[in-house]
Amino acid sequence: MIQQIHIQNYAIIDELSIDFSARMNAITGETGAGKSILMGALSLILGDRADTAVLLQREKKCVVEGTFTMGGKKEALAFFKANDLDAEEEIVIRREIAPNGKSRAFVNDTPVNLEQLRKLSTMLVDLHRQFDTLELGESDFQREVLDALAGHGTVLEEYRAVYRSWQGATRELATLQAQKAQFDKELDYNKFLFDELNEAGLREQELEELDQELKLLNNSEGIKTALSRVYHDLREGEHPLVQQLKSLQHSLQTYSAYHPALTGLAERIASAQIELQDIAGEVESINDAVNYDPRRIEQINERLSIGYKLMKKHGVSTTGELLTLQRQLEDKLQDRLQAEESIAVGEKEVARLLQEMKKKAAALSKGRQAQTGLLEEQVNRLLKQVGMPNARLKVQVQAAEPGLFGMDAIEFLFDAN
């Protein structure tokens, strides 16, 4: 219950405080006296939006502060606990609107947002204004009436939680189905590309290595000629270099006792002779390994032809890029299989949630149906009391598609005479 309201710099009000008694309070006055302005100020602390147009003095902020008593309301206590606010018997709600248009709200000096303010205000104030009766024709209001009579607060929240889960699961399933449709659209083409690469059976660096081997084979005769000449000059000529160096080393060694530098020179010549002898051996080994092989050349050319065609087709230039593309295509094919599995799981989850939602919707519908007769009877009795003996109210509850508040279409039908 409201105890006091303090208004500062709002509309035509410079500053005003009103204390309310615990009994009935009435605010009266001629048209234009400011009754609606008081209601407008009260609406601000109940969560209505506002702008700088309400400022009396544009350079000062507007402040509306209301003091309420909680009255031991359980829902209000639960709200304070859920929002980590200090629950006190006296509740002070303050709304401030700055000259720059920024708005702030406080509950017991703790900042809150407008949504929190609106939720709290519905627990403290039941505000009825002009044209509120128009809500009677709105289906949401009609549903709220039946739900309030049936005490559906908890059941409705449980239904809405399942409904949101069902909606989320349905959206996720639709996304998976769209992905699968795209995979299916590209499946044949991707499978053809993958099979083509897979059948080629390329390994890392294969085409680069084959290209190098082909160059070697195509130049094998020249290479063997060069190697044979080097080996001949080192080991088999009339004056082999290896033998000459050995002879030179012995010549210096003979006189090494007479000059200290000759020993070092002789050792260096010996080292060179050993190195050349080793080179000659390696040259001979390479020469034996290098052979012109027309059959091998043909095999390499066939292999390179396959690889180069694939490179040109896919716009790449290395074996590694082809293998990367092959792995990507394989991943796409696997993604399609995984999408099928995910869709199967998603369909089961959607079906489970739908059944659970239908059960809770059926409980809501049953509770609403149970209240229709009682509501019709009571309202029709009141209509007679107010001089409308022939007027009738009929509450119609019909099955509808799933929605946020159940699977019922509720309509109040009224016949005035």
KOLGU-940660 format. One record per residue (C-alpha): residue number from 0; x, y, z. Coordinates in Angstrom, 1 decimal. Layout:
// residues N
+-----+--------+--------+--------+
!   i !     xx !     yy !     zz !
+-----+--------+--------+--------+
! NUM !      X !      Y !      Z !
...
+-----+--------+--------+--------+
END
This chain:
// residues 417
+-----+--------+--------+--------+
!   i !     xx !     yy !     zz !
+-----+--------+--------+--------+
!   0 !    0.0 !    0.0 !    0.0 !
!   1 !    1.2 !    3.5 !   -0.8 !
!   2 !    2.0 !    5.8 !    2.1 !
!   3 !    3.6 !    8.8 !    0.5 !
!   4 !    4.6 !   10.3 !   -2.8 !
!   5 !    7.1 !   13.1 !   -3.3 !
!   6 !    7.2 !   14.9 !   -6.7 !
!   7 !    9.9 !   17.4 !   -7.8 !
!   8 !   10.2 !   19.2 !  -11.1 !
!   9 !    7.5 !   17.2 !  -12.9 !
!  10 !    5.1 !   18.8 !  -15.5 !
!  11 !    3.5 !   21.8 !  -13.6 !
!  12 !    4.7 !   20.6 !  -10.2 !
!  13 !    7.7 !   22.4 !   -8.7 !
!  14 !    7.7 !   20.3 !   -5.5 !
!  15 !    4.9 !   18.4 !   -3.8 !
!  16 !    4.5 !   15.7 !   -1.1 !
!  17 !    1.3 !   13.8 !   -0.5 !
!  18 !    0.7 !   11.6 !    2.5 !
!  19 !   -2.0 !    8.8 !    2.2 !
!  20 !   -4.0 !    7.4 !    5.1 !
!  21 !   -4.5 !    3.7 !    5.6 !
!  22 !   -8.1 !    4.1 !    4.7 !
!  23 !   -9.7 !    5.3 !    1.5 !
!  24 !   -8.1 !    8.3 !   -0.2 !
!  25 !   -9.8 !   10.4 !   -2.9 !
!  26 !   -8.2 !   13.0 !   -5.2 !
!  27 !  -10.8 !   15.4 !   -6.7 !
!  28 !  -10.7 !   18.6 !   -8.6 !
!  29 !  -11.9 !   20.4 !  -11.7 !
!  30 !  -10.7 !   19.5 !  -15.2 !
!  31 !   -7.1 !   20.7 !  -15.6 !
!  32 !   -6.5 !   20.8 !  -11.8 !
!  33 !   -3.7 !   18.2 !  -12.2 !
!  34 !   -5.2 !   14.9 !  -11.2 !
!  35 !   -3.8 !   13.1 !  -14.3 !
!  36 !   -0.4 !   14.7 !  -13.6 !
!  37 !   -0.4 !   13.0 !  -10.2 !
!  38 !   -1.2 !    9.7 !  -11.9 !
!  39 !    1.5 !   10.3 !  -14.5 !
!  40 !    4.1 !   10.9 !  -11.7 !
!  41 !    2.9 !    7.7 !  -10.0 !
!  42 !    3.3 !    5.8 !  -13.3 !
!  43 !    7.0 !    6.8 !  -13.5 !
!  44 !    7.9 !    5.0 !  -10.3 !
!  45 !    5.8 !    2.0 !  -11.5 !
!  46 !    8.1 !    1.6 !  -14.6 !
!  47 !    6.5 !    3.8 !  -17.3 !
!  48 !    8.9 !    5.3 !  -19.8 !
!  49 !    9.5 !    9.1 !  -19.7 !
!  50 !   11.5 !   11.8 !  -21.5 !
!  51 !   12.7 !   15.3 !  -20.8 !
!  52 !    9.3 !   16.7 !  -21.9 !
!  53 !    8.1 !   16.1 !  -18.3 !
!  54 !   10.7 !   18.5 !  -16.8 !
!  55 !    9.3 !   21.7 !  -15.5 !
!  56 !   12.7 !   23.3 !  -15.3 !
!  57 !   14.9 !   21.9 !  -18.2 !
!  58 !   18.2 !   22.4 !  -16.4 !
!  59 !   17.1 !   20.4 !  -13.3 !
!  60 !   16.4 !   16.7 !  -12.9 !
!  61 !   13.0 !   15.4 !  -12.1 !
!  62 !   12.6 !   13.2 !   -9.0 !
!  63 !    9.5 !   11.1 !   -8.1 !
!  64 !    9.7 !    9.1 !   -4.9 !
!  65 !    7.1 !    6.8 !   -3.4 !
!  66 !    6.9 !    5.0 !   -0.1 !
!  67 !    5.1 !    1.7 !    0.1 !
!  68 !    4.4 !   -0.9 !    2.8 !
!  69 !    5.0 !   -4.6 !    1.7 !
!  70 !    2.3 !   -5.9 !    3.9 !
!  71 !    3.9 !   -9.3 !    4.2 !
!  72 !    3.3 !  -10.2 !    0.5 !
!  73 !    5.0 !  -13.5 !   -0.3 !
!  74 !    5.5 !  -12.6 !   -4.0 !
!  75 !    7.2 !   -9.3 !   -3.1 !
!  76 !    9.5 !  -11.1 !   -0.6 !
!  77 !   10.4 !  -13.6 !   -3.3 !
!  78 !   11.1 !  -10.8 !   -5.7 !
!  79 !   13.5 !   -9.1 !   -3.3 !
!  80 !   15.3 !  -12.3 !   -2.7 !
!  81 !   15.6 !  -13.2 !   -6.4 !
!  82 !   17.0 !   -9.8 !   -7.3 !
!  83 !   19.3 !   -9.6 !   -4.3 !
!  84 !   17.6 !   -6.6 !   -2.8 !
!  85 !   17.2 !   -5.7 !    0.9 !
!  86 !   13.7 !   -6.8 !    1.9 !
!  87 !   12.2 !   -4.3 !    4.4 !
!  88 !    8.6 !   -3.6 !    5.5 !
!  89 !    8.9 !   -0.1 !    4.1 !
!  90 !    9.8 !    0.1 !    0.4 !
!  91 !   11.1 !    3.4 !   -1.1 !
!  92 !   11.0 !    3.6 !   -4.9 !
!  93 !   12.7 !    6.5 !   -6.6 !
!  94 !   12.8 !    7.5 !  -10.2 !
!  95 !   15.1 !   10.3 !  -11.5 !
!  96 !   15.1 !   11.8 !  -15.0 !
!  97 !   18.2 !   13.9 !  -15.9 !
!  98 !   18.1 !   17.0 !  -18.2 !
!  99 !   20.0 !   14.9 !  -20.8 !
! 100 !   17.1 !   12.4 !  -20.9 !
! 101 !   18.9 !    9.6 !  -18.9 !
! 102 !   16.6 !    7.8 !  -16.4 !
! 103 !   17.6 !    5.9 !  -13.3 !
! 104 !   15.5 !    3.9 !  -10.8 !
! 105 !   16.2 !    2.8 !   -7.3 !
! 106 !   14.5 !    0.5 !   -4.8 !
! 107 !   15.6 !    1.3 !   -1.2 !
! 108 !   18.6 !    3.2 !   -2.7 !
! 109 !   19.7 !    0.2 !   -4.8 !
! 110 !   19.7 !    0.8 !   -8.6 !
! 111 !   17.3 !   -1.4 !  -10.6 !
! 112 !   16.3 !   -1.5 !  -14.3 !
! 113 !   12.8 !   -0.7 !  -15.6 !
! 114 !   11.8 !   -4.4 !  -16.1 !
! 115 !   12.6 !   -5.1 !  -12.4 !
! 116 !   10.7 !   -1.9 !  -11.5 !
! 117 !    7.6 !   -3.0 !  -13.5 !
! 118 !    7.6 !   -6.5 !  -11.9 !
! 119 !    7.8 !   -5.0 !   -8.4 !
! 120 !    5.1 !   -2.4 !   -9.1 !
! 121 !    2.5 !   -5.0 !  -10.1 !
! 122 !    2.9 !   -6.5 !   -6.6 !
! 123 !    2.4 !   -3.1 !   -4.8 !
! 124 !   -0.1 !   -1.2 !   -6.9 !
! 125 !   -3.2 !   -2.1 !   -8.9 !
! 126 !   -3.6 !    1.0 !  -11.1 !
! 127 !   -6.8 !    1.4 !  -13.2 !
! 128 !   -7.1 !    4.3 !  -15.6 !
! 129 !   -9.4 !    5.5 !  -18.3 !
! 130 !  -10.0 !    3.1 !  -21.2 !
! 131 !   -8.6 !    0.1 !  -19.1 !
! 132 !  -12.0 !   -1.7 !  -19.7 !
! 133 !  -10.9 !   -2.0 !  -23.4 !
! 134 !   -8.7 !   -4.8 !  -22.2 !
! 135 !  -11.8 !   -6.9 !  -21.8 !
! 136 !  -11.9 !   -7.5 !  -25.5 !
! 137 !   -8.2 !   -8.6 !  -25.7 !
! 138 !   -7.6 !  -12.4 !  -25.8 !
! 139 !   -4.6 !  -12.1 !  -23.5 !
! 140 !   -6.6 !  -10.4 !  -20.8 !
! 141 !   -9.4 !  -13.0 !  -21.2 !
! 142 !   -6.9 !  -15.8 !  -20.8 !
! 143 !   -5.3 !  -14.1 !  -17.7 !
! 144 !   -8.8 !  -14.0 !  -16.1 !
! 145 !   -9.2 !  -17.7 !  -16.5 !
! 146 !   -5.7 !  -18.5 !  -15.4 !
! 147 !   -6.1 !  -16.3 !  -12.3 !
! 148 !   -9.3 !  -18.0 !  -11.3 !
! 149 !   -7.7 !  -21.4 !  -11.9 !
! 150 !   -4.5 !  -20.5 !  -10.0 !
! 151 !   -2.3 !  -21.5 !  -12.9 !
! 152 !    0.8 !  -19.5 !  -11.9 !
! 153 !    3.1 !  -22.4 !  -11.3 !
! 154 !    1.7 !  -24.7 !  -14.0 !
! 155 !    1.8 !  -21.9 !  -16.5 !
! 156 !    5.5 !  -21.2 !  -15.7 !
! 157 !    6.3 !  -24.9 !  -16.1 !
! 158 !    4.5 !  -25.0 !  -19.4 !
! 159 !    6.3 !  -21.9 !  -20.7 !
! 160 !    9.7 !  -23.3 !  -19.7 !
! 161 !    8.9 !  -26.5 !  -21.7 !
! 162 !    7.5 !  -24.4 !  -24.6 !
! 163 !   10.7 !  -22.4 !  -24.8 !
! 164 !   12.8 !  -25.5 !  -24.8 !
! 165 !   10.6 !  -27.0 !  -27.5 !
! 166 !   11.0 !  -23.8 !  -29.6 !
! 167 !   14.8 !  -23.9 !  -29.2 !
! 168 !   15.0 !  -27.6 !  -30.1 !
! 169 !   12.7 !  -27.0 !  -33.1 !
! 170 !   14.9 !  -24.1 !  -34.3 !
! 171 !   18.0 !  -26.2 !  -33.9 !
! 172 !   16.5 !  -29.1 !  -35.7 !
! 173 !   15.5 !  -26.8 !  -38.6 !
! 174 !   19.0 !  -25.5 !  -38.8 !
! 175 !   20.4 !  -29.0 !  -38.9 !
! 176 !   17.9 !  -30.0 !  -41.6 !
! 177 !   18.8 !  -26.9 !  -43.7 !
! 178 !   22.5 !  -27.9 !  -43.4 !
! 179 !   21.8 !  -31.4 !  -44.4 !
! 180 !   19.8 !  -30.2 !  -47.4 !
! 181 !   22.8 !  -28.1 !  -48.4 !
! 182 !   25.1 !  -31.1 !  -47.9 !
! 183 !   22.7 !  -33.3 !  -50.0 !
! 184 !   22.7 !  -30.7 !  -52.7 !
! 185 !   26.5 !  -30.8 !  -52.9 !
! 186 !   26.9 !  -34.5 !  -52.0 !
! 187 !   27.3 !  -36.1 !  -55.4 !
! 188 !   29.8 !  -33.4 !  -56.6 !
! 189 !   31.9 !  -33.5 !  -53.4 !
! 190 !   31.9 !  -37.3 !  -53.4 !
! 191 !   33.0 !  -37.4 !  -57.1 !
! 192 !   35.9 !  -34.9 !  -56.3 !
! 193 !   36.9 !  -36.9 !  -53.2 !
! 194 !   36.8 !  -40.2 !  -54.9 !
! 195 !   39.0 !  -38.8 !  -57.7 !
! 196 !   41.6 !  -37.5 !  -55.3 !
! 197 !   41.4 !  -40.7 !  -53.2 !
! 198 !   41.9 !  -42.9 !  -56.2 !
! 199 !   45.0 !  -40.9 !  -57.1 !
! 200 !   46.5 !  -42.0 !  -53.8 !
! 201 !   48.9 !  -39.1 !  -53.6 !
! 202 !   51.4 !  -38.9 !  -50.7 !
! 203 !   53.1 !  -35.8 !  -49.2 !
! 204 !   55.6 !  -34.2 !  -51.7 !
! 205 !   55.1 !  -37.0 !  -54.2 !
! 206 !   54.7 !  -34.9 !  -57.3 !
! 207 !   57.6 !  -32.6 !  -56.4 !
! 208 !   59.8 !  -35.7 !  -55.8 !
! 209 !   58.7 !  -37.3 !  -59.0 !
! 210 !   59.5 !  -34.2 !  -61.0 !
! 211 !   63.0 !  -34.1 !  -59.5 !
! 212 !   63.5 !  -37.8 !  -60.3 !
! 213 !   62.3 !  -37.2 !  -63.9 !
! 214 !   64.8 !  -34.5 !  -64.4 !
! 215 !   67.5 !  -36.8 !  -63.1 !
! 216 !   66.5 !  -39.6 !  -65.5 !
! 217 !   66.2 !  -37.3 !  -68.5 !
! 218 !   69.7 !  -36.1 !  -67.9 !
! 219 !   71.2 !  -39.4 !  -66.7 !
! 220 !   73.5 !  -39.9 !  -69.8 !
! 221 !   75.1 !  -36.5 !  -69.3 !
! 222 !   75.4 !  -37.0 !  -65.5 !
! 223 !   77.0 !  -40.4 !  -66.0 !
! 224 !   79.5 !  -38.9 !  -68.5 !
! 225 !   80.5 !  -36.2 !  -66.1 !
! 226 !   80.8 !  -38.7 !  -63.2 !
! 227 !   82.9 !  -41.1 !  -65.3 !
! 228 !   85.2 !  -38.3 !  -66.3 !
! 229 !   85.7 !  -37.2 !  -62.7 !
! 230 !   86.3 !  -40.7 !  -61.5 !
! 231 !   88.8 !  -41.4 !  -64.4 !
! 232 !   90.8 !  -38.2 !  -63.6 !
! 233 !   90.9 !  -39.0 !  -59.9 !
! 234 !   91.7 !  -42.7 !  -60.0 !
! 235 !   92.2 !  -44.3 !  -63.4 !
! 236 !   94.0 !  -41.8 !  -65.7 !
! 237 !   97.6 !  -41.9 !  -66.8 !
! 238 !   98.4 !  -39.6 !  -64.0 !
! 239 !   95.5 !  -40.0 !  -61.4 !
! 240 !   95.2 !  -37.0 !  -59.1 !
! 241 !   94.9 !  -39.2 !  -56.1 !
! 242 !   98.2 !  -41.0 !  -56.9 !
! 243 !   99.9 !  -37.7 !  -57.8 !
! 244 !   98.9 !  -36.2 !  -54.4 !
! 245 !  100.2 !  -39.3 !  -52.6 !
! 246 !  103.6 !  -38.9 !  -54.4 !
! 247 !  103.8 !  -35.2 !  -53.6 !
! 248 !  103.1 !  -35.9 !  -50.0 !
! 249 !  105.9 !  -38.5 !  -49.9 !
! 250 !  108.3 !  -36.0 !  -51.5 !
! 251 !  107.7 !  -33.4 !  -48.8 !
! 252 !  107.8 !  -35.9 !  -46.1 !
! 253 !  111.3 !  -36.9 !  -47.0 !
! 254 !  112.6 !  -33.4 !  -46.2 !
! 255 !  110.3 !  -32.6 !  -43.4 !
! 256 !  113.1 !  -33.0 !  -40.8 !
! 257 !  115.0 !  -30.1 !  -42.4 !
! 258 !  112.2 !  -27.5 !  -42.3 !
! 259 !  109.4 !  -27.4 !  -39.7 !
! 260 !  106.8 !  -26.1 !  -42.1 !
! 261 !  107.2 !  -29.1 !  -44.5 !
! 262 !  105.5 !  -31.5 !  -42.0 !
! 263 !  102.3 !  -29.4 !  -41.9 !
! 264 !  102.2 !  -29.1 !  -45.7 !
! 265 !  102.7 !  -32.8 !  -46.1 !
! 266 !   99.9 !  -33.5 !  -43.7 !
! 267 !   97.6 !  -31.1 !  -45.6 !
! 268 !   98.4 !  -32.8 !  -48.9 !
! 269 !   97.7 !  -36.2 !  -47.3 !
! 270 !   94.3 !  -34.9 !  -46.1 !
! 271 !   93.5 !  -33.6 !  -49.6 !
! 272 !   94.5 !  -37.0 !  -51.0 !
! 273 !   92.2 !  -38.8 !  -48.6 !
! 274 !   89.3 !  -36.4 !  -49.4 !
! 275 !   89.8 !  -36.9 !  -53.2 !
! 276 !   90.0 !  -40.6 !  -52.7 !
! 277 !   86.7 !  -40.5 !  -50.8 !
! 278 !   85.1 !  -38.3 !  -53.5 !
! 279 !   86.2 !  -40.8 !  -56.1 !
! 280 !   84.5 !  -43.6 !  -54.2 !
! 281 !   81.3 !  -41.5 !  -53.9 !
! 282 !   81.4 !  -40.6 !  -57.5 !
! 283 !   81.7 !  -44.2 !  -58.5 !
! 284 !   78.7 !  -45.1 !  -56.2 !
! 285 !   76.5 !  -42.4 !  -57.7 !
! 286 !   77.5 !  -43.3 !  -61.2 !
! 287 !   76.4 !  -46.9 !  -60.6 !
! 288 !   73.1 !  -45.7 !  -59.2 !
! 289 !   72.3 !  -43.4 !  -62.1 !
! 290 !   70.8 !  -45.3 !  -65.0 !
! 291 !   68.6 !  -44.3 !  -67.9 !
! 292 !   65.3 !  -46.2 !  -67.5 !
! 293 !   62.7 !  -45.5 !  -70.2 !
! 294 !   60.1 !  -47.6 !  -68.4 !
! 295 !   60.5 !  -45.7 !  -65.2 !
! 296 !   60.3 !  -42.4 !  -67.1 !
! 297 !   57.0 !  -43.5 !  -68.6 !
! 298 !   55.6 !  -44.4 !  -65.2 !
! 299 !   56.7 !  -41.1 !  -63.8 !
! 300 !   55.1 !  -39.2 !  -66.7 !
! 301 !   51.8 !  -41.0 !  -66.2 !
! 302 !   51.8 !  -40.3 !  -62.5 !
! 303 !   52.7 !  -36.6 !  -63.1 !
! 304 !   50.0 !  -36.3 !  -65.7 !
! 305 !   47.4 !  -37.4 !  -63.2 !
! 306 !   48.8 !  -35.0 !  -60.6 !
! 307 !   49.1 !  -32.0 !  -62.9 !
! 308 !   45.5 !  -32.5 !  -64.2 !
! 309 !   44.2 !  -32.5 !  -60.6 !
! 310 !   46.3 !  -29.4 !  -59.8 !
! 311 !   44.9 !  -27.5 !  -62.8 !
! 312 !   41.4 !  -28.6 !  -62.1 !
! 313 !   41.5 !  -27.4 !  -58.5 !
! 314 !   43.7 !  -24.4 !  -59.1 !
! 315 !   46.5 !  -25.4 !  -56.8 !
! 316 !   50.3 !  -25.8 !  -57.3 !
! 317 !   51.5 !  -28.4 !  -54.8 !
! 318 !   50.8 !  -31.9 !  -53.7 !
! 319 !   50.2 !  -30.6 !  -50.2 !
! 320 !   47.4 !  -28.4 !  -51.4 !
! 321 !   45.7 !  -31.3 !  -53.2 !
! 322 !   45.9 !  -33.4 !  -50.0 !
! 323 !   44.5 !  -30.5 !  -47.9 !
! 324 !   41.6 !  -30.3 !  -50.4 !
! 325 !   41.0 !  -34.1 !  -50.1 !
! 326 !   40.8 !  -33.8 !  -46.3 !
! 327 !   38.4 !  -30.9 !  -46.6 !
! 328 !   36.1 !  -32.9 !  -48.9 !
! 329 !   36.3 !  -35.9 !  -46.6 !
! 330 !   35.3 !  -33.6 !  -43.7 !
! 331 !   32.3 !  -32.4 !  -45.6 !
! 332 !   31.2 !  -36.0 !  -46.3 !
! 333 !   31.6 !  -36.8 !  -42.6 !
! 334 !   29.6 !  -33.7 !  -41.7 !
! 335 !   26.7 !  -34.9 !  -43.7 !
! 336 !   26.8 !  -38.3 !  -41.8 !
! 337 !   27.0 !  -36.4 !  -38.5 !
! 338 !   24.1 !  -34.1 !  -39.6 !
! 339 !   22.0 !  -37.2 !  -40.1 !
! 340 !   22.8 !  -38.5 !  -36.6 !
! 341 !   22.2 !  -35.1 !  -35.1 !
! 342 !   18.9 !  -34.8 !  -36.9 !
! 343 !   17.8 !  -38.1 !  -35.5 !
! 344 !   18.7 !  -37.1 !  -32.0 !
! 345 !   17.0 !  -33.7 !  -32.5 !
! 346 !   13.8 !  -35.2 !  -33.8 !
! 347 !   13.6 !  -37.4 !  -30.7 !
! 348 !   14.2 !  -34.4 !  -28.4 !
! 349 !   11.5 !  -32.3 !  -30.2 !
! 350 !    9.0 !  -35.2 !  -30.0 !
! 351 !    9.8 !  -35.7 !  -26.3 !
! 352 !    9.4 !  -32.0 !  -25.5 !
! 353 !    6.2 !  -31.8 !  -27.6 !
! 354 !    4.6 !  -34.6 !  -25.6 !
! 355 !    5.6 !  -33.0 !  -22.3 !
! 356 !    4.3 !  -29.7 !  -23.6 !
! 357 !    1.0 !  -31.2 !  -24.6 !
! 358 !    0.6 !  -32.8 !  -21.2 !
! 359 !    1.1 !  -29.4 !  -19.4 !
! 360 !   -1.1 !  -27.7 !  -22.0 !
! 361 !   -3.8 !  -30.2 !  -21.3 !
! 362 !   -3.6 !  -29.5 !  -17.6 !
! 363 !   -3.9 !  -25.7 !  -18.3 !
! 364 !   -6.9 !  -26.4 !  -20.7 !
! 365 !   -8.6 !  -28.6 !  -18.1 !
! 366 !   -8.2 !  -25.9 !  -15.4 !
! 367 !   -9.6 !  -23.2 !  -17.7 !
! 368 !  -12.5 !  -25.3 !  -18.8 !
! 369 !  -13.3 !  -25.9 !  -15.2 !
! 370 !  -13.6 !  -22.1 !  -14.6 !
! 371 !  -15.7 !  -21.2 !  -17.6 !
! 372 !  -19.1 !  -22.3 !  -16.1 !
! 373 !  -18.5 !  -20.7 !  -12.8 !
! 374 !  -17.4 !  -17.4 !  -14.4 !
! 375 !  -20.4 !  -17.3 !  -16.7 !
! 376 !  -22.7 !  -18.0 !  -13.8 !
! 377 !  -21.3 !  -15.3 !  -11.6 !
! 378 !  -21.0 !  -12.6 !  -14.3 !
! 379 !  -24.5 !  -13.3 !  -15.7 !
! 380 !  -25.9 !  -13.0 !  -12.1 !
! 381 !  -24.2 !   -9.6 !  -11.7 !
! 382 !  -25.5 !   -8.5 !  -15.1 !
! 383 !  -29.1 !   -9.1 !  -13.9 !
! 384 !  -28.3 !   -7.1 !  -10.7 !
! 385 !  -27.2 !   -4.1 !  -12.7 !
! 386 !  -30.4 !   -4.1 !  -14.8 !
! 387 !  -29.4 !   -6.3 !  -17.8 !
! 388 !  -31.5 !   -9.4 !  -17.2 !
! 389 !  -31.3 !  -10.6 !  -20.8 !
! 390 !  -27.5 !  -10.1 !  -21.2 !
! 391 !  -25.3 !  -13.2 !  -21.3 !
! 392 !  -21.6 !  -13.9 !  -21.2 !
! 393 !  -20.3 !  -17.1 !  -22.6 !
! 394 !  -16.6 !  -18.2 !  -22.3 !
! 395 !  -15.3 !  -20.2 !  -25.2 !
! 396 !  -12.2 !  -22.3 !  -24.9 !
! 397 !  -11.1 !  -24.1 !  -28.1 !
! 398 !   -7.9 !  -26.0 !  -29.2 !
! 399 !   -5.2 !  -24.0 !  -30.9 !
! 400 !   -1.7 !  -24.3 !  -32.0 !
! 401 !    1.0 !  -24.2 !  -29.3 !
! 402 !    1.8 !  -20.8 !  -28.0 !
! 403 !    3.6 !  -19.1 !  -25.1 !
! 404 !    0.5 !  -19.6 !  -22.8 !
! 405 !   -0.7 !  -23.0 !  -23.9 !
! 406 !   -2.7 !  -24.6 !  -26.7 !
! 407 !   -6.1 !  -22.8 !  -26.1 !
! 408 !   -7.9 !  -20.0 !  -28.0 !
! 409 !  -10.0 !  -18.2 !  -25.4 !
! 410 !  -12.8 !  -15.8 !  -26.3 !
! 411 !  -15.4 !  -14.1 !  -24.2 !
! 412 !  -18.7 !  -13.9 !  -26.2 !
! 413 !  -21.2 !  -11.3 !  -25.0 !
! 414 !  -24.8 !  -10.8 !  -25.9 !
! 415 !  -26.3 !   -7.6 !  -24.5 !
! 416 !  -30.0 !   -8.5 !  -25.0 !
+-----+--------+--------+--------+
END
